[in-house]
Amino acid sequence: MRIRVILVLLVPAVLLLLTVRTVLRCIRMRRLFRTADAAAEGTVTKVRAAKLTRTLYSYTVSVRYEADGKTFETKHRLPAEESPECPMEAGSTAEVRYRTGHPETGFMQGSGQSSADLATITALCAAILLFLVLLCSGSLVRYPLGWFTVPERRLLGIVRLTGIALFLLAFAALGVWTLLIYRRAVPLTGTVLEVRKVLRQTILRTEYEMNGEYRTVDLPKDKSDKREFSVGDRIELRCLPQYPNEIRIYRKKRRAEIVLGVITGCFMAWQLADWLAEDLLDVIHLK
């Protein structure tokens, strides 16, 4: 195998390793957030502000806390605010949650979901980049540019199609797993404390009770949810019994939405299978 073929294969291989590393970090972050069952009172030591847009601000807060007789410090980014004034300041108190036996992995109450979501977005971006590289490499296989022989193009085509198929299967398996796991969610009822807009996103600050403990969490409302909420409204929530920190707003889907989703999924699966089969035939019959 010539060096140029190895170099072409090296690019998706490196991206695959980076994607796997990012996904594993995402899983670790989400597991940490979901299984945090202990709490400690911390003190804000530093607040750093960053201007994202003309009216949108981001704040990073450093919190020092004590747990198991030791002192720890954690940094977390607060949800973006359309205000130049941070809701917290140095010297104020903040609740830090962590997993029992691992106090060094604490996160500030209210920001754990943001950190877990950020890790998820990073993992998705890495996977999409890998997918785009695999798609763009199709021109090296399909067209006789003179850089590779026919056997080399066929090898590149098989590797490319295998990577695309595995990516699509992993994405579908993730969707099915997410759907199945949230069917076991436990119903909760919360009270809306505050409704605010961040760009086009509606954030509901909600208080709920779990195991005799009252907690407050910021929940983004899905754009497909057309319900209007105001302060004092009761709202239905869902969480997983083994992951009490994973809270979501519940909205019962209409039958038409379910039917449309099933039809769309079947149509996309058929189109993707047809596309992969056609590309496979082209690779087999390369000249």
N, C-alpha and C positions, 0 to 999 in steps of 0.2 A: 504494500500500500504506500503510495507516494505521500510526501510530507504535506502537500497542499490538501489532500483529502483529510489527513489527520487534523490539520488546522481548522478546516471547515467543521469537522465533527467536534472539535474542542470547544467551539463557541456555545452550542447548545448544551454540551456537557457541563461547562462552568455555570451557565445560567440555571441548569437543573439543580446543581449542588446549592447555589445561592437560594433558589426557590425552596428546596427542601429545608435548608437551614432557617429561612424566614418563616416557613409554615410551622416548624417545630417550635420556634420562639413564640409564634402566635398561640399555639396550643398551650405552651407553658404559661403565658400571660393570662389566657382565659381560664385555665385551671386554677391559677393562683387567685384570680378575682372571684371565681365561683366558690372556692372552698375556704375562703377567709372566714374563720369562725370565732376569732378573738379580736378584742378591741383595746386600744389604749388612748389616753388623752395626750395630744401633742401640742407643741407651741410653734407658731409660724416664726421662722427666723429671717426669711428673705422673700421678697416678692419681686419678680422681674416681669416687665410688660413688653409686649411686642405688638406693633400696629400691622394688622393683616391687610386691611383695606382702609378707605377713608373714614369709615364709621365702625369697623370691626376690630376688636382688640383681643389679644390672647395673653394669658397670665400664667407664669410658672411659679409655683409656690414651693418653698423648702420648709419642711416640718421636722422638728426634732422631738423624739418621743422616747420613753423608757418602757422596757418590757423585759421580763425575766431578770431584773436586776442590772440590765445593761442599757446604754444609751445608743440610739440609732437615729439616722437622718434619712429622709426620703424626699424626692422631688417629683412633683406631678403637675401636669398642665390642666388648668381649669377649663371648663367649656367656654367657648368664645362668647364675648359679651359686646353689645353695642353701647359701651360706656367706657370713658377713659379712666373711670374710678374702679379699682379692683374691689370686689366684694369682701376681700380679706386684707389685713395689714399685719406688719410685723408685730409680734407680741400677742396676737389673738390666738385663741385655742381652736384646735381642729381634731376631729376623731380620726384615728388611724386604725385600719383593720389589717389583720395578717392571719396567716394560717398557724394554728397551734404547733409549737415546736420550731417554727421558722419566723421569729420576730424580725429578722433582717429583711424580709420580703414585704414590708408593710406598704400600704398605699393609703392616701387620704380618702376618707369617706366622701363619696360623691364624684371622685375622679377616677376610680378604678374602672368603671365602665368605659370612660373615654380612652384610657390607656389600652384596654382590651380591644376596643373598636379600632384604635390606631394601628395596633399590631395586625388586626385582621385586614385592614386596608392595605398595609404594606405587603402582606403575603399575597393578596390578590393582584397588586401591581406587579410583583415579581413573577407571578404565574402568567399574567397577561403578556408581559415582555417576552417570556420564553415562548409563549404561543405565537406571538407576532414574528419572532425570529424563525420559528419552524414554518410559518406560512410563507414568509419572504424567501426562504431557501428553495421554494418550489421552482423558481426560475432557473436555478443551477441544474435542476434535474430535467425540466421539461424542454429546454432549448439547448441545442448543440453549440455551445459557445467556443468550443475548442480547448477548454481548460481541463476537462475530464474525459476519460474514456467511457464507453458505454457501460462496462461493468461497474466503474466507479460511480457513474450517475445512478445506476440501478441500486447500488448500495446506499447512496445518499437518500434516494427516494424511499427505500424501505425504512431506514432510520427515521426519516421525517414523518412518514405515515404512522409508524409505531408510536412516536412521541405524541403526535396529535391525537391518536386514538386513546392512548393512556390518559392524556390530559382531559379529554371529554368524558371518559369513563369515571375518572376521579371526581370531576365536577358534578356529574350526575349522582354518584354515590354519596357525595357530601350533601346534595340537596335532599335525597331520600332519607339519609340519616337524620338530618335536621328536622325534617317533617315528622319522622317517627318519634324522635325524642321529645318534641314539644307536644305531642299528643298526650303525654303523661304529665303535663304541667298542672300545678296545683293552683286553684283559683284564689285570688286575694281581692280585697276591696280597699281602695285608697281614697284620700281626700285631696283635691287640688288646692295647693297653697298659693301658687303663683303661675301665671301664664305670661310668657314673654316670647317675642319674635327675634330670631337671629337670622338675618337675611330672609330667606323664604322658609326657614325651618321654625316650627312651633315647638317650644320646650315647655313641658309641664312639670313644675316642682311639686312632687306628690309625697304625702305622708301615708304610711301604711303600718299595720301591726303584724308582727310575726313572732310567735312564741312568747307573747307578752312583752315584746320590745318594740318600741316605736322607732321607725327609721324614716329618713327623708332622702329622696332620690330624684334626680333630674331625668325625665323621660322624653325623648324626641317623639313627636307624633308623626306617624307615617303620612306621606302626602296623599295616599289614596283614602285616608280616613277623613271624611268630610264633616265629622261631628265638630261642633263648637263647644268648648269648655270655658268655664269661668271659675273664679275663686269660690271654693266651698262645694263644688260639684263632687259627687261620688263617681269613681271610675273603676272599671273592672281591670284587674291585673292578672298576670300569670307568671309563675316561677316554677323551676324544677325542684323537686324535693331534695335532691342531692346537691343542688347548686342554689342556695337561698339568695345569693346576691345577683342572680341573673333575672331581672324583673323586666317585663314587657307589658305594653298596653294591649289589652285584648279587644279585638273586634271580630264579631262573628261574620264570616264571609257569606255572601249571598250565593244561592245555587247557581245563578248565571255565571258568577266569577269562577266557581269551581269547574263548571263545564267548559268554560272558555280556557281555563288553565290546562285542563287535560287535553283538549283538542290542540292547543298551541304546542304543548310538550310533545305529543305524538307526531305532529307535523314536522317540528324541528328535528326530532330523532330520525324520521324517515329521510329528510333532506340531507342530514349529516351522513347517514349511512350510505345514501346514494352517491354523495360527493366523494367519500372515502373509497368506495368500490370503484368509481370511475377513475380516480387517481391511481389506484392499485393496478388496474388494467393498463393504464398508460405506462406505468413503471415496468410492468412485465413485458410489454411490447415495444420497449425503447429500441431505437435504431441509430 
